[in-house]
Amino acid sequence: MSASTLLFDLDGTLIDTIELILSSYRHTLETHRGAVPPDELWLEGLGTPISVQFRRFTASPAEIEAMVQTYRVHNRQHHDRLVRRYPGVDAAVRLLHDRGTRLGVVTSKMRESAIRGLEHCDLARYFDVLVCADDVARPKPDPEPVRMALDRLGAAAGETIFVGDSTHDMGAGRAAGVRVAAVLWGPFTKQALEPYTPDFWLSHPSELAALAPSPV
């Protein structure tokens, strides 16, 4: 049941960006709409590109782009103050890396933002591949980003587990033919993820080690 390759979502899985994301969302909607919908509305789309999420508020491409720019400016300004890695993630990922496990990140963030988060949390050095929203035509929950990571790593779907916190991660992994592990330290509840019948449930980053044990 173990794997030689682990792919990870970024936000809500490796690094805690939730308050930054919600702060940027609230600022954007207040700026462009004069009112802020409930946080739960934004969290439903967590794991998909922000341009996709803003489509629920407007059909205008120009307005979506303006909202994206407002979001990104606020996000950059407050990034380092609000972003941190989840406790235990560094030790778990370092252990996997030292064992020779192939590691990748598959995220719906743009590359610039994803690299900043990984470097700020001192995690970038552990990963062999990074697939971002600007690398693909169809982001998660489409399987394209997961399949791209497999191709770049030279890994087979059958020896890979995709670790994520959102329904979009579970859907992308399932569609790509890899096993999926659902983490419970992110913003999504077990109840929300159960319909995807994850192969593994993880309550703490220390449990990641069991997914790819040391070679005999």
C-alpha positions in Angstrom: 0.0 0.0 0.0 3.0 2.3 0.2 4.1 4.7 -2.5 7.4 5.8 -4.1 5.9 9.2 -5.1 3.9 11.6 -3.1 2.2 14.7 -4.6 1.0 17.5 -2.3 -1.5 20.3 -2.5 0.0 23.5 -1.2 -2.6 25.7 0.6 -4.3 24.0 3.5 -2.0 21.0 3.2 1.7 22.0 3.4 1.3 25.7 4.4 -1.4 27.5 6.3 -2.5 30.4 4.1 -6.1 30.3 5.1 -6.2 33.6 7.0 -4.3 35.3 4.1 -6.7 33.9 1.6 -9.7 35.0 3.5 -8.2 38.4 4.2 -7.5 38.9 0.5 -11.0 37.7 -0.4 -12.7 40.0 2.1 -10.7 43.0 0.9 -11.5 42.3 -2.7 -15.2 41.9 -2.2 -15.4 45.0 0.0 -13.5 47.0 -2.7 -15.5 45.8 -5.7 -18.9 45.0 -4.2 -19.1 47.0 -1.0 -20.1 43.9 1.0 -18.4 40.7 2.1 -20.2 37.4 1.7 -19.6 34.7 4.3 -16.2 33.1 4.4 -17.8 29.7 3.8 -18.7 30.8 0.2 -15.0 31.3 -0.6 -13.8 28.2 1.2 -16.1 26.1 -1.0 -13.9 27.0 -4.0 -10.6 26.6 -2.2 -8.2 24.6 -4.3 -9.3 26.2 -7.6 -7.8 29.3 -9.2 -9.0 32.7 -7.9 -10.1 33.7 -11.4 -12.5 30.8 -11.4 -13.8 31.6 -7.9 -14.6 35.2 -8.9 -16.9 34.0 -11.6 -19.6 33.4 -9.0 -19.7 37.2 -8.4 -19.5 38.5 -12.0 -19.6 37.2 -15.6 -17.5 40.2 -16.9 -13.9 39.1 -17.9 -12.7 42.7 -17.3 -14.2 42.8 -13.8 -12.9 39.4 -12.9 -9.4 40.5 -14.0 -9.8 43.7 -11.9 -10.8 41.6 -8.8 -7.9 39.2 -9.4 -5.5 42.1 -9.4 -7.0 43.6 -6.2 -6.7 40.2 -4.6 -3.1 39.7 -5.6 -1.9 43.1 -4.5 -3.4 42.6 -1.0 -2.1 39.0 -0.9 1.5 40.1 -1.7 1.4 42.9 0.9 0.3 40.7 3.8 1.9 37.3 2.7 4.8 37.0 5.0 2.9 38.2 8.1 0.1 35.7 7.7 1.6 32.6 6.1 3.2 29.8 8.1 3.8 26.1 7.6 1.6 23.6 9.6 3.4 22.3 12.7 5.1 19.0 11.9 5.1 19.4 8.1 8.8 20.3 7.9 9.9 17.2 9.8 7.6 14.9 7.9 8.6 16.2 4.4 12.3 16.2 5.3 12.0 12.6 6.4 10.3 11.6 3.2 12.9 13.5 1.1 15.8 11.8 3.0 14.3 8.4 2.3 14.4 9.1 -1.4 10.7 9.5 -2.0 9.9 11.5 -5.1 8.0 14.6 -4.0 6.0 17.1 -5.9 3.6 20.0 -5.4 0.4 20.4 -7.4 -1.4 23.7 -6.7 -4.0 26.0 -8.2 -1.9 29.0 -7.3 0.2 30.9 -9.8 3.9 29.9 -9.9 5.2 33.2 -8.4 2.9 33.0 -5.4 3.5 29.2 -4.9 7.2 29.6 -4.9 7.0 32.5 -2.5 5.0 30.4 0.0 7.3 27.4 -0.3 10.4 29.5 0.2 8.9 31.6 3.0 8.2 28.3 4.9 11.6 26.8 3.9 10.0 23.9 2.1 11.0 24.5 -1.6 14.2 22.4 -1.3 12.4 19.2 -0.7 10.3 19.0 -3.9 11.4 17.8 -7.3 8.5 19.3 -9.3 6.0 22.1 -8.9 2.9 22.2 -11.1 0.9 25.5 -10.9 -2.2 27.0 -12.4 -0.3 28.8 -15.1 1.3 25.5 -16.2 -2.0 23.9 -17.3 -5.1 24.6 -19.4 -7.4 22.9 -17.0 -6.7 23.2 -13.3 -7.9 21.1 -10.4 -10.4 19.4 -10.1 -9.4 18.3 -13.6 -6.7 15.6 -13.5 -4.4 17.5 -15.9 -2.1 19.0 -13.2 -1.7 15.7 -11.4 -0.9 13.9 -14.7 1.6 16.6 -15.6 3.4 16.1 -12.3 3.5 12.4 -12.9 5.0 12.9 -16.4 7.7 15.3 -15.1 8.7 12.9 -12.3 8.5 9.9 -14.5 6.2 8.3 -12.0 3.4 5.8 -12.5 -0.1 6.5 -11.2 -0.1 3.2 -9.4 2.9 4.1 -7.2 1.7 7.6 -6.4 -0.5 9.2 -3.6 -1.9 12.7 -3.9 -2.1 14.4 -0.5 -4.6 17.2 -0.2 -7.2 18.9 2.0 -9.9 19.8 -0.4 -12.7 18.2 -2.5 -10.9 19.5 -5.6 -7.7 17.6 -4.6 -9.6 14.4 -4.1 -11.4 14.8 -7.4 -8.3 15.5 -9.4 -6.4 12.6 -7.8 -9.2 10.2 -8.4 -9.6 11.3 -12.0 -5.8 10.9 -12.6 -5.9 7.3 -11.3 -3.7 7.9 -8.2 -4.6 7.1 -4.6 -5.6 10.0 -2.5 -4.9 10.9 1.1 -7.1 13.5 2.9 -5.5 15.7 5.5 -7.7 16.9 8.4 -5.6 19.8 9.6 -6.8 22.1 6.7 -10.1 24.0 6.5 -12.2 21.1 5.0 -14.1 18.7 7.4 -14.0 15.0 7.2 -17.7 15.1 6.3 -17.0 17.2 3.3 -14.3 14.8 2.0 -16.0 11.5 2.8 -17.9 11.3 -0.5 -14.6 10.9 -2.3 -13.7 7.9 -0.2 -10.0 8.8 0.4 -7.6 5.8 0.6 -6.0 7.4 3.6 -7.0 9.8 6.4 -4.3 11.9 8.0 -4.9 13.7 11.3 -1.3 14.9 11.7 1.7 15.5 9.4 3.7 12.8 11.3 1.4 10.2 9.7 2.8 11.1 6.2 5.8 8.8 6.9 3.6 5.7 6.8 2.6 6.4 3.2 6.2 5.9 1.9 8.2 3.8 4.3 12.0 3.4 4.0 13.1 0.9 1.4 14.1 -2.5 2.8 
